[in-house]
Amino acid sequence: MTIRTTCAYCGVGCGVLATPTGGRTATIAGDPDHPANAGRLCSKGTHLGETIGLDGRLLTPMIGQKRASWDRALDLVAKRFRETIAQHGPDSVAFYVSGQLLTEDYYVANKLMKGFIGSANIDTNSRLCMSSAVAGHNRAFGEDVVPASYDDLDAAELIVLVGSNTAWCHPVVYQRIRARCDAGAKLVVIDPRRTETADEADLHLPIRPGSDVALMQGLLAWCRDTGLVDYDYLAAHVAVPDGFWTLDGSDLWSTARTCDVDVADLRAFFDLFAQHPRTVTMFSQGVNQSLTGTDQVNAIINVHLATGRIGKPGAAPFSITGQPNAMGGREVGGLASTLAAHMDFAPDNVARVGRFWAAPTMATAPGLKAVDLFRAVGEGRIKALWVMATNPAVSMPDAGRVRQALADCPFVVVSDVIAQTDTGVHAHVRLPAAAWGEKDGTVTNSDRTVSRQRAFLPLPGEAKPDWWIVTQVARRMGWKTAFAYDRPAEIWREHCRLSTYQNDGARRFAIDGQAAKGNDDYAEMAPFRWGGTPFADGRFSHPDGRARMIAVAQKPLADPLPHWPMTLNTGRYRDHWHSMTRTGLSPKLARHREEPLVEVHPDDAARLGITDGRLARVATPQGNSLYRARVVDTQRAGELFVPIHWTDRTATGGRTGLLPRPLADPVSGQPGFKATPARLEAVAVEWRGFVVMRGELDTRPDCLWATRIAVPCGTAWDVAGQGDAAALDALLPRGQRIEAIDAARGTRRIAILDDGRLVAALFVTRDGTLPPRDWLVGQLAEPVAAPTLLAGRAPGVQVDRGPIVCACFDLGLQTILRAIAAQRLTDVAAIGAAIGAGTNCGSCRPALAKLLQSDAHHAA
């Protein structure tokens, strides 16, 4: 039976058709009837079926390192929270939750903390992703309403992407953008890096990091000076502060100088904006994850309000979220800075929500935002912390300090699907939560579309849904009646009632018509978008019904520091997600980027003695970590880029969370991950190698560099180090051992067999070459290993696939190049027709276009 559900990954909110095929397996396809994706899936969604096994799962409650019953674990959590509150007050406890939670999970956690414990100390990892967009919406509109939908992309004449590598991070949306561009729309990408998204743009502005306000102020001044400002719209619908239009230092040349872009390119952007009234400006982490993120959001919104490009088809500012239910968390009030249902902590709102919940102890003021929350944990002010569905020891800035805070906290609870995480090692109690495919509830995507996540697999072991876990603790703390839910549909209906409770239209967020629907209706709920076309009537959510132009100014951009002369930017890879607890299980998703890379400009690499493919250390005042260097001209000189995904469980390096400063935007509280002062240095190794093994290693290799890679039938580890590599032998299991040694090159090759079948192999060299791993990995699945194991290849000529370009169809670089040459393929569509590459999610299309350009260049 095929089940309609929603993808577990980004905020696009794609519909998925999941068909169980026995055991812990299922086939995955896109839902052609879902409005967000119309059947398309990205590479991550396509390979969800590889991530639903039970490897590494937490399946029983744990107190310390011992298994416990649910009753004992829940009783302990309730007791410790109750005692801590009684002794130190409600603000001595906190919840840190996640955009991975379903709306129903979020709702009960928020209700428990803000209405019954009596504190607003519940914040979410969404604070790290989109809280600057929330703050900007609230300042401009009076409410956190995204004034756009994906349908606007289909009507836009100009699409401006600011701080978003959409081709990698939101591939299905990007394909919608490309379709519109193929129909004649223009695409501008504003990003310090020349990403795959920028490669296909009509114009790329590689602005200096942190200069977004200057750019948008320059555009606003240009609109003023060229007659593009819609003064009639402003007079009718927008409050403009006195002196707003001064805009000193925002002429074309000053703006180009501040942003470090060519004047002609900047003028081209301004001209495109002038020529295309139907403009959608989509922005993401490059805007939000800044110490001035809220001002950057409002600078974008100011331009749209000033030109009346809002509330109309194809014209809007559009914040695209990173997590599947970041929006649902915003709706229920899962941020410490909001109360519930788009209400803040104004006294009348506190009273209203208190009446609705019949709450005994309402929070009356905002709680601690993420950075401040973990600082309070470290200072001992928060003495009991519950972490749900997230991994702050990896994802928070200055993560070393966060780890120490967790280690020092008197009582830490972690609800998670994974048994061993960098956060979970500090937990006094671990509670096994339901995972994607087992959960039942709702999520809201970036354009306010609510969809159902439905279970198609049974709950494994003793795992339970997050809403059930929170409800059980609440009951044990004494609030049985208020948390007497038996199913998520009951929570959903209460959430919907609160959204409309004493809401005379002042709040746009109102889920009408859902509260009266029964359990069967909830089970069959089709996707729907609340809010229609926001602000189409020109009325906003401020008390006077007018939007606000927010006066912002470009902050001075700091010069490089003597000891930290470079600027570090962080972000996502195409085929990985957060801390890889899910994508790290998929062999196909592992192939695109197998290791954490530091991308560095050739000029910087030459100056620092950095060689492509060798190791390098990134250091900041907060910490340091190793990466493999990738020398590319897509980086601005003086700037570095590293990924966020690797953890202590998966690598000795790539620990990006250790590097950013624990500083945040003063309005939103969102940390800045995009412009950390840093330095880079080469790191020499004496040997390098790899391990391939059926199953998992018992322990991570103890050497300078070790990175885990999921492969079919097992795992691989790339390793490198200094000194004697003989200690790696201890990683190998027992069995028949065959070995070859080349002392001249310092090469050792060992294979372990069990009844003729390959169990593990270790290849290490000091001065020689290493064969590709692929053939050895393939031998893990063979019933009898080939006699040429220690050669690392089969007899005869081998066909090299090369690094994976198209993860959806598992196609390597050399495979694609051979097809281009043999079949004389001349465009991306022809490649797709011939071998399938680029025809599913499309995120590899920019890479395919580059291959065609390179092939044409070499042919010429």
C-alpha positions in Angstrom: 0.0 0.0 0.0 1.4 3.4 -1.0 1.3 6.1 1.6 1.3 9.8 0.9 3.7 11.7 3.2 6.1 14.6 3.1 9.9 14.6 2.8 12.0 14.8 5.9 14.5 17.3 4.6 14.3 21.0 3.6 11.5 23.6 3.8 10.4 23.0 0.2 8.0 20.4 1.7 7.9 17.9 -1.2 5.2 15.3 -1.3 6.4 11.7 -1.2 4.9 8.4 -2.2 6.3 5.7 0.1 5.5 2.1 -0.6 6.7 -0.4 2.0 8.4 -3.5 0.4 8.9 -5.6 3.5 11.0 -5.3 6.6 12.6 -1.8 6.9 12.5 -1.1 3.2 10.3 1.0 1.0 10.3 2.5 -2.5 10.2 6.3 -2.7 8.8 8.5 -5.4 7.6 12.0 -5.7 3.9 12.8 -5.3 2.7 14.2 -8.6 -0.3 15.7 -6.9 1.6 17.7 -4.2 1.6 21.5 -4.9 5.2 21.9 -3.7 6.9 19.5 -6.0 4.5 18.0 -8.6 6.3 14.7 -8.4 9.9 16.0 -8.3 12.4 15.0 -5.6 16.0 16.0 -5.0 18.8 13.5 -4.6 18.2 13.4 -0.8 14.5 12.8 -1.1 15.1 10.2 -3.9 17.3 8.1 -1.7 15.2 8.3 1.5 14.7 4.6 1.2 18.4 4.0 2.0 18.0 5.8 5.3 15.1 4.0 7.1 17.0 1.0 8.5 17.7 0.6 12.2 21.5 1.0 12.1 22.5 3.2 15.0 19.0 3.7 16.2 18.2 4.4 19.9 15.5 1.8 20.6 15.1 1.8 24.4 15.1 4.5 27.1 18.5 4.9 28.7 19.4 6.2 32.1 23.2 6.8 31.9 24.5 3.8 30.1 21.8 1.4 31.3 18.5 0.4 29.7 15.4 1.6 31.6 11.7 1.2 31.3 9.6 4.1 29.9 7.9 4.5 33.3 11.2 4.8 35.1 12.8 7.2 32.6 9.7 9.4 32.4 9.3 9.5 36.2 12.9 10.5 36.5 12.6 13.3 33.9 9.4 14.7 35.6 10.9 14.4 39.1 14.2 16.2 38.2 12.4 19.0 36.3 9.8 19.4 39.1 12.5 19.5 41.8 14.7 22.0 39.8 11.7 24.3 39.3 10.7 24.1 43.0 14.2 24.9 44.2 15.5 27.4 41.5 12.3 28.7 39.8 10.9 28.1 36.3 13.7 29.9 34.5 16.2 27.3 35.7 14.9 24.8 33.1 14.9 24.9 29.3 13.9 23.0 26.2 15.9 23.2 23.0 13.9 21.8 20.2 14.0 21.4 16.4 12.5 22.1 13.0 12.6 18.3 12.6 9.6 18.1 15.1 6.1 17.9 13.7 3.7 20.7 14.5 1.9 18.5 17.1 5.2 17.8 18.8 6.1 21.5 18.8 2.7 22.5 20.2 2.7 20.3 23.3 6.3 21.2 24.1 5.6 25.0 23.8 2.4 24.6 25.8 4.2 22.8 28.6 7.0 25.3 28.9 5.1 28.6 28.5 1.8 27.7 30.0 2.5 25.3 32.8 6.2 25.4 33.8 5.8 29.2 33.4 9.0 30.1 31.5 9.6 31.0 27.8 13.0 29.1 27.8 12.1 27.0 24.8 14.1 27.8 21.7 14.7 25.9 18.6 17.5 25.1 16.1 15.4 27.2 13.7 16.9 30.1 15.6 20.1 29.3 13.7 18.3 29.3 10.3 15.5 31.8 9.9 14.9 33.9 13.0 16.2 37.0 11.3 13.5 36.5 8.7 11.0 36.2 11.5 12.2 39.4 13.2 12.2 41.2 9.8 8.7 40.2 9.0 7.5 41.3 12.5 9.1 44.7 12.2 7.8 45.3 8.6 4.5 43.6 8.6 3.5 43.3 12.3 3.5 39.5 12.0 5.7 36.7 10.8 3.9 36.1 7.5 5.8 35.0 4.4 4.2 37.2 1.7 4.8 34.8 -1.2 4.2 31.3 -2.5 6.0 29.1 -5.0 3.3 30.0 -7.5 4.8 33.5 -7.5 7.9 32.0 -9.2 5.7 31.0 -12.1 4.6 34.6 -12.6 7.9 36.4 -12.0 9.8 38.3 -14.6 12.9 38.6 -12.5 14.0 36.3 -9.7 16.7 37.5 -7.4 18.4 35.0 -5.2 20.3 36.5 -2.2 22.5 34.3 -0.1 21.1 31.1 -1.4 22.8 28.3 -3.3 19.3 27.2 -4.4 20.5 24.6 -6.9 22.0 22.6 -4.0 20.0 23.6 -0.9 16.5 23.7 -2.5 16.8 21.8 -5.8 13.1 21.3 -6.5 12.5 25.0 -6.1 15.5 25.7 -8.3 14.0 23.6 -11.1 10.9 25.7 -10.9 13.1 28.8 -11.2 14.9 27.3 -14.2 11.6 26.5 -15.9 10.6 30.1 -15.5 13.9 31.3 -16.8 13.6 29.1 -19.8 10.3 30.9 -20.5 12.0 34.2 -20.4 12.5 35.3 -16.8 15.8 36.7 -15.7 17.8 35.4 -12.8 20.2 37.4 -10.6 22.3 35.6 -7.9 23.9 37.7 -5.1 26.4 35.5 -3.3 30.1 36.0 -2.4 30.8 32.5 -3.9 30.3 31.6 -7.5 28.1 28.6 -6.8 26.4 26.2 -9.1 23.3 28.4 -8.8 25.4 31.5 -9.9 26.8 29.6 -12.9 23.4 29.5 -14.5 22.4 33.1 -13.7 22.0 36.0 -16.1 24.0 38.0 -13.6 26.1 37.1 -10.6 27.1 39.8 -8.0 29.9 38.3 -5.8 29.5 40.9 -3.1 31.7 41.3 -0.1 30.3 39.3 2.9 28.2 41.5 5.1 27.5 44.2 2.5 23.9 43.2 1.8 22.4 46.3 3.5 24.6 48.6 1.3 23.5 46.7 -1.8 19.8 47.0 -1.1 20.1 50.6 0.1 21.9 51.4 -3.2 19.0 49.7 -5.1 16.5 51.7 -3.0 18.3 55.0 -3.8 18.4 54.1 -7.5 14.6 53.4 -7.4 14.1 56.8 -5.7 16.3 58.6 -8.2 14.8 57.0 -11.3 11.1 57.3 -10.4 10.5 53.7 -9.5 9.2 54.4 -5.9 5.4 54.0 -5.7 4.5 56.9 -3.5 0.8 56.3 -3.9 1.2 52.8 -2.5 3.4 54.1 0.4 0.8 56.8 1.2 -2.0 54.3 1.4 -0.4 51.3 3.0 3.1 52.0 4.5 4.4 54.1 7.4 7.7 55.8 6.4 9.8 57.3 9.2 11.0 60.9 9.0 14.4 61.2 7.3 14.1 57.8 5.7 15.0 58.9 2.2 18.3 60.5 3.1 20.2 57.3 2.2 23.6 58.9 2.4 26.4 57.0 0.7 24.1 54.9 -1.4 24.9 56.2 -4.9 26.0 53.7 -7.5 29.7 54.2 -7.1 29.8 54.2 -3.3 27.6 51.1 -3.3 29.9 49.3 -5.7 32.9 50.2 -3.6 31.3 49.0 -0.4 30.1 45.7 -2.0 33.4 45.2 -3.9 31.6 44.6 -7.2 32.0 46.1 -10.7 30.0 49.3 -11.2 28.8 48.0 -14.6 27.5 44.8 -13.1 25.8 46.7 -10.3 24.2 49.0 -12.8 23.0 46.0 -14.8 21.3 44.6 -11.6 19.6 47.9 -11.0 18.4 48.1 -14.6 17.0 44.6 -14.5 15.1 45.5 -11.3 13.7 48.6 -13.0 12.7 46.8 -16.2 10.8 43.9 -14.5 8.1 44.9 -12.0 7.2 41.3 -11.2 10.2 40.6 -9.1 10.6 37.8 -6.5 13.5 38.2 -4.1 14.3 34.9 -2.5 16.7 34.9 0.4 18.1 32.3 2.8 21.0 31.7 5.1 23.4 34.1 3.5 21.1 36.9 4.6 19.8 35.4 7.8 23.0 34.0 9.4 24.6 37.4 10.0 25.2 39.7 12.9 23.1 42.2 11.0 20.6 39.6 9.6 17.4 41.4 10.6 18.6 44.7 9.0 19.5 42.8 5.9 16.0 41.2 5.7 14.4 44.6 6.2 16.6 46.2 3.6 15.1 43.7 1.1 11.6 44.2 2.3 12.0 48.0 2.1 12.8 47.8 -1.6 9.6 45.7 -2.2 7.4 48.0 -0.2 8.8 51.1 -1.8 8.1 49.8 -5.3 4.7 48.2 -4.4 6.1 44.8 -5.3 4.2 42.8 -2.7 0.8 41.2 -2.5 0.8 40.7 -6.2 1.4 37.7 -8.4 5.1 37.3 -9.1 6.1 40.2 -6.8 7.3 39.6 -3.2 10.2 39.1 -0.9 10.4 35.4 -0.1 12.3 33.8 2.8 13.0 30.1 2.0 13.5 28.0 5.1 15.9 25.2 5.6 14.0 22.6 7.7 10.9 20.6 7.0 8.9 22.2 9.8 10.7 25.4 10.8 7.5 27.2 9.7 5.3 24.9 11.9 7.5 25.8 14.8 7.0 29.5 14.1 3.3 29.0 14.0 2.9 27.3 17.3 5.4 29.7 19.0 8.4 27.4 19.3 10.8 30.3 19.5 11.7 31.8 22.8 10.8 35.3 21.4 7.2 34.4 20.6 4.3 33.2 22.7 2.0 31.1 20.5 0.0 31.3 17.3 1.8 34.4 16.0 1.2 36.2 19.3 3.9 38.0 21.3 4.1 38.6 25.0 1.9 41.6 25.2 -0.3 41.4 28.3 -3.5 40.9 26.4 -1.9 38.0 24.4 -0.6 36.4 27.6 -4.1 36.6 29.1 -5.7 35.3 26.0 -3.5 32.2 25.6 -3.7 31.6 29.4 -7.5 31.5 29.2 -7.4 29.2 26.2 -5.0 26.8 27.8 -6.5 27.2 31.3 -2.8 27.6 32.2 -1.8 28.1 35.8 1.6 29.7 35.3 1.9 31.6 32.0 5.3 33.0 30.9 5.0 36.7 30.7 8.2 37.7 28.8 10.5 36.2 26.1 12.9 33.5 27.1 16.5 32.9 26.3 17.4 32.6 22.6 19.7 29.7 21.6 23.2 31.4 22.1 22.1 33.0 25.4 20.4 29.7 26.4 23.5 27.7 26.2 25.5 30.4 27.8 23.1 30.2 30.7 23.6 26.5 30.8 27.4 27.0 31.0 27.0 29.6 33.7 24.9 27.3 35.8 21.7 29.4 35.6 19.9 26.6 33.7 20.1 23.4 35.6 17.9 21.1 33.7 17.8 21.0 29.9 15.8 18.8 27.5 17.1 18.6 23.9 14.7 17.3 21.3 15.5 16.1 17.8 18.7 18.2 17.3 22.4 18.1 17.9 23.6 21.4 19.4 27.0 20.1 20.3 27.6 20.1 16.5 25.4 22.9 15.1 25.8 25.7 17.6 28.5 28.3 17.2 31.5 28.0 19.4 30.5 24.4 19.9 33.4 23.6 22.1 31.9 25.8 24.8 28.4 24.3 24.2 29.9 20.8 24.8 31.4 22.0 28.1 28.1 23.5 29.1 26.3 20.2 28.4 29.0 18.3 30.3 28.6 20.6 33.3 24.7 20.8 33.4 23.3 18.9 36.4 20.5 17.2 34.3 20.4 16.7 30.5 17.6 14.9 28.7 18.0 14.0 24.9 15.1 12.7 22.8 16.5 11.4 19.6 16.3 8.7 17.0 20.1 8.0 17.1 21.8 6.2 20.0 25.2 8.0 19.8 25.4 11.7 19.0 27.8 14.4 20.0 25.0 15.8 22.2 23.7 12.5 23.5 27.1 11.6 25.1 26.3 14.3 27.7 22.8 13.1 28.5 21.7 11.7 31.8 18.6 10.3 30.2 18.1 9.4 26.5 14.6 8.8 25.1 14.0 6.9 21.9 11.9 9.0 19.5 10.0 8.0 16.3 11.8 8.8 13.1 10.6 9.8 9.6 8.5 7.0 8.2 7.2 6.2 11.7 5.8 9.7 12.7 2.3 10.9 12.2 1.4 14.6 12.1 1.7 17.9 10.1 4.5 20.1 8.8 4.4 23.6 7.2 6.7 24.4 4.3 8.3 27.7 3.3 5.2 29.0 1.4 2.8 28.2 4.3 1.5 24.9 2.8 0.5 22.5 5.5 1.1 18.8 4.6 0.8 15.5 6.4 3.6 13.3 7.4 2.3 9.8 7.7 3.7 6.6 9.1 4.4 3.7 6.7 6.7 1.8 9.0 6.0 0.4 12.5 7.6 2.0 15.6 10.8 0.0 16.2 11.8 -1.3 19.6 10.3 1.0 22.3 10.5 4.2 20.2 7.6 6.7 20.7 6.4 9.9 19.0 7.8 13.1 20.5 4.3 14.4 21.3 3.6 11.3 23.4 6.9 11.7 25.3 6.3 15.3 26.2 2.7 14.6 27.1 3.7 11.8 29.4 6.2 14.0 31.2 3.6 16.8 31.5 1.1 14.4 33.1 3.7 13.2 35.6 4.4 16.8 36.5 0.8 17.1 37.6 -1.1 18.4 34.5 -3.0 15.4 33.4 -6.1 17.1 32.2 -4.3 19.7 30.1 -2.3 17.1 28.3 -4.9 14.3 28.0 -4.1 13.7 24.3 -4.4 10.3 22.8 -3.5 11.0 19.2 -1.9 13.8 17.2 -5.3 14.8 15.6 -6.5 16.1 19.0 -3.4 18.3 19.3 -3.9 19.5 15.7 -7.5 20.6 16.4 -6.4 22.4 19.5 -3.7 24.2 17.6 -6.2 25.3 15.0 -8.7 26.5 17.6 -6.0 28.6 19.2 -5.1 30.2 15.9 -8.7 31.5 15.5 -9.4 32.1 19.2 -10.5 35.7 19.7 -8.8 36.5 16.4 -10.9 39.1 14.6 -8.5 39.2 11.7 -5.7 41.1 13.4 -3.6 38.0 13.0 -3.2 36.7 9.5 -2.4 33.2 10.9 -5.7 31.5 11.3 -6.3 27.9 10.3 -10.0 28.2 9.6 -12.3 25.2 9.2 -9.8 22.6 10.5 -10.7 22.5 14.2 -14.1 20.9 13.6 -12.8 18.1 11.5 -12.7 14.5 12.8 -10.0 11.9 13.0 -10.8 10.5 9.6 -10.6 14.0 8.1 -7.2 14.5 9.7 -6.0 11.1 8.4 -7.0 12.1 4.8 -6.0 15.7 5.0 -4.8 17.1 1.7 -2.1 19.8 1.5 -3.4 23.3 1.9 -1.9 26.8 2.2 -3.2 29.1 4.9 -3.4 32.9 4.4 -4.2 33.1 0.7 -2.2 35.9 -0.9 -1.0 37.9 2.1 -1.3 41.7 2.0 -3.0 41.7 -1.4 -5.6 44.1 0.1 -2.8 46.4 1.3 -3.6 45.8 4.9 -0.9 44.6 7.2 -0.8 43.2 10.8 0.3 46.3 12.7 -2.5 47.9 14.7 -2.9 50.7 12.2 -3.0 48.2 9.3 0.1 49.8 7.7 3.4 48.2 6.9 6.6 49.8 8.2 9.7 50.9 6.3 12.5 50.2 8.6 15.5 52.6 8.7 18.6 50.5 8.3 22.2 51.4 7.7 25.3 49.5 6.5 27.5 48.7 9.4 31.2 49.3 8.9 32.9 46.2 7.5 36.0 45.2 9.5 39.4 45.0 7.9 41.2 41.7 8.2 42.9 41.1 11.6 46.6 40.4 11.7 46.3 37.0 13.2 43.0 36.2 11.5 43.4 37.6 8.0 40.8 35.5 6.2 36.9 35.3 6.3 35.2 32.0 7.0 31.9 31.1 5.4 29.9 27.9 6.3 27.1 26.1 4.6 25.5 23.0 3.2 26.5 20.4 0.6 24.1 19.2 -2.0 23.6 15.6 -0.9 24.0 15.9 2.9 21.8 17.3 5.7 22.6 18.8 9.0 24.8 16.4 11.0 24.3 13.4 8.6 22.4 11.2 11.1 20.2 10.3 8.1 22.1 11.1 4.9 25.2 9.6 6.3 23.5 6.2 6.1 23.1 6.4 2.3 25.9 5.1 0.1 24.6 7.1 -2.9 24.4 10.4 -1.1 27.9 9.9 0.3 29.5 9.9 -3.1 29.1 13.6 -4.1 31.2 15.0 -1.3 32.9 12.1 0.7 34.9 14.4 3.0 34.7 17.8 4.5 36.6 20.3 2.2 37.9 23.8 2.7 37.5 25.7 -0.5 40.2 28.3 -1.0 41.1 30.7 -3.8 44.2 29.7 -5.9 46.0 33.0 -4.9 45.6 32.2 -1.2 46.6 28.6 -1.7 49.8 29.5 -3.4 50.6 32.1 -0.8 50.0 29.6 2.1 51.6 26.5 0.4 48.2 24.8 0.2 48.0 21.9 -2.3 44.7 20.8 -3.7 43.7 17.4 -2.1 46.1 17.8 0.8 45.1 18.6 4.4 44.7 22.1 5.8 43.8 23.4 9.2 41.2 26.2 9.6 41.6 28.1 12.9 39.6 30.9 14.5 39.7 32.4 18.0 37.1 29.8 19.1 38.8 26.7 17.8 40.3 24.8 14.9 39.6 21.8 12.7 41.1 19.9 9.8 39.7 19.8 6.2 40.9 18.5 2.9 41.8 21.5 0.7 40.0 22.2 -2.5 41.6 25.0 -4.5 38.9 26.7 -6.6 38.5 30.1 -8.3 34.8 30.2 -7.3 35.9 31.6 -3.9 36.7 35.3 -3.5 40.4 35.8 -2.5 40.8 36.0 1.2 37.7 33.9 1.9 37.1 30.3 2.8 34.1 28.0 2.7 33.6 24.8 4.8 30.5 22.5 5.2 28.5 22.0 8.4 27.8 18.3 8.4 30.6 16.3 10.0 30.6 15.3 13.6 32.8 13.4 16.1 31.0 10.3 15.0 31.9 10.6 11.4 35.3 12.4 11.3 38.3 13.6 13.2 38.1 16.9 11.2 35.4 18.9 9.6 34.1 20.1 13.0 32.8 23.4 11.7 30.7 24.2 14.7 33.9 24.7 16.7 34.8 27.8 14.6 32.1 30.5 14.5 31.9 33.2 17.1 29.1 33.0 19.8 27.7 36.3 18.6 24.2 37.0 17.4 22.1 39.6 15.7 20.9 42.0 18.4 17.3 41.8 17.2 16.7 38.2 16.2 19.3 36.4 18.2 20.4 34.5 15.2 24.2 33.7 15.2 26.5 34.8 12.4 28.0 31.8 10.5 29.0 33.6 7.3 31.9 35.9 8.2 34.2 34.6 11.0 37.8 35.9 11.1 40.0 32.9 10.4 43.4 31.7 9.2 44.4 28.7 7.1 47.6 26.6 7.2 48.9 23.5 5.4 49.2 20.3 7.4 51.7 17.6 6.4 51.1 13.9 6.7 53.5 11.0 6.5 51.1 8.4 5.3 47.6 8.0 3.9 45.2 5.2 3.2 41.7 3.8 3.6 39.8 1.0 5.3 36.8 -0.7 3.8 34.7 -3.0 6.0 31.5 -5.0 5.9 29.3 -3.3 8.6 30.7 -0.7 11.0 34.0 -0.2 12.8 33.7 -0.6 16.5 35.6 2.6 17.1 36.7 5.6 15.0 40.3 5.3 13.7 42.7 7.0 16.1 44.8 9.1 13.7 45.1 12.7 12.5 42.6 12.4 9.7 39.7 9.9 9.5 36.4 10.3 7.7 33.6 7.8 7.5 31.9 7.2 4.2 28.8 5.0 3.7 29.3 2.3 1.0 27.1 -0.6 -0.1 27.3 -3.4 2.4 29.4 -1.5 4.9 31.6 1.6 5.5 34.8 3.1 4.3 37.2 5.4 6.2 39.7 7.6 4.5 42.7 8.0 6.9 45.9 9.9 7.0 48.4 10.6 9.7 51.9 11.0 11.1 54.2 8.5 12.8 53.5 4.8 12.6 50.4 3.6 10.9 50.6 0.1 12.4 48.0 0.9 15.1 45.4 0.8 12.3 45.7 -3.0 12.3 43.7 -3.1 15.5 40.7 -1.9 13.5 40.5 -5.1 11.5 38.4 -8.0 12.6 39.6 -11.5 13.1 39.7 -13.9 10.1 42.0 -15.2 7.4 44.6 -12.5 6.8 46.4 -11.9 3.5 49.0 -9.2 3.3 51.4 -7.5 0.9 54.2 -5.1 2.0 56.3 -2.8 -0.2 59.0 -1.4 2.2 60.5 0.9 -0.4 57.2 2.8 -0.8 56.0 2.3 2.8 53.0 0.5 1.4 50.9 -2.1 3.3 47.9 -3.9 1.9 45.9 -6.2 4.2 42.7 -8.1 3.5 40.6 -10.1 6.0 38.5 -13.0 4.7 35.9 -15.2 6.2 35.2 -18.4 4.4 36.6 -16.8 1.2 34.5 -13.7 1.5 36.0 -10.2 2.0 35.3 -8.8 5.5 37.7 -5.9 5.6 40.7 -4.3 3.9 43.3 -1.8 4.9 45.5 -0.1 2.3 48.2 2.4 3.6 51.1 4.0 1.8 53.8 6.6 2.5 55.1 7.3 -1.0 53.2 5.1 -3.3 49.8 5.4 -5.0 46.5 4.0 -3.7 43.9 2.3 -6.0 40.4 3.7 -6.2 38.2 2.2 -3.4 35.2 1.3 -5.7 36.3 -2.2 -6.8 37.2 -3.2 -3.2 33.9 -1.9 -1.9 32.2 -4.0 -4.6 34.0 -7.1 -3.3 32.2 -6.7 0.1 29.1 -8.0 -1.6 30.7 -10.9 -3.5 30.3 -14.4 -2.1 33.9 -15.2 -3.0 36.5 -12.5 -3.1 38.6 -12.1 -6.3 42.2 -13.4 -6.2 43.5 -9.9 -7.0 42.3 -8.3 -3.8 45.6 -6.8 -2.8 46.0 -5.3 -6.2 42.9 -3.4 -5.5 41.4 -4.1 -8.9 40.1 -6.8 -11.1 42.3 -8.4 -13.8 42.5 -6.5 -17.1 41.6 -2.9 -18.0 39.3 -1.2 -15.5 36.6 1.4 -16.4 36.9 4.4 -14.0 33.5 6.0 -13.2 35.2 9.0 -11.6 33.6 11.1 -8.8 29.8 11.0 -8.6 28.1 14.0 -10.4 24.5 12.8 -10.5 23.6 11.1 -7.2 20.0 10.4 -8.3 21.3 8.0 -11.0 24.7 7.2 -9.5 26.6 8.6 -12.5 30.3 9.5 -12.3 32.2 12.1 -14.1 34.1 9.8 -16.4 30.8 7.9 -17.3 29.2 11.3 -18.3 32.3 12.5 -20.3 32.4 9.2 -22.2 28.7 9.6 -23.1 29.2 13.2 -24.2 32.1 12.2 -26.5 30.6 8.9 -27.8 27.1 10.3 -28.5 28.2 13.8 -29.4 25.9 15.3 -26.8 25.7 19.1 -27.0 23.4 20.3 -24.2 22.1 19.3 -20.8 18.8 18.0 -22.1 20.7 15.7 -24.5 22.7 14.3 -21.6 19.5 13.6 -19.7 17.9 11.9 -22.7 20.9 9.7 -23.2 21.8 8.6 -19.7 19.3 10.2 -17.3 21.7 12.7 -15.6 19.9 15.9 -14.5 16.4 14.6 -15.2 15.3 13.9 -11.6 16.1 16.7 -9.1 18.2 18.7 -11.5 20.7 19.8 -8.9 23.6 18.4 -11.1 22.5 20.4 -14.1 24.9 23.3 -13.5 27.7 20.7 -13.2 26.7 19.1 -16.5 26.7 22.5 -18.2 30.2 23.1 -16.9 31.3 19.7 -18.3 29.9 20.6 -21.7 31.7 24.0 -21.7 34.9 22.2 -20.7 34.5 19.6 -23.4 33.8 22.3 -26.0 36.8 24.2 -24.9 39.1 21.2 -25.2 37.6 20.3 -28.6 38.4 23.8 -29.8 
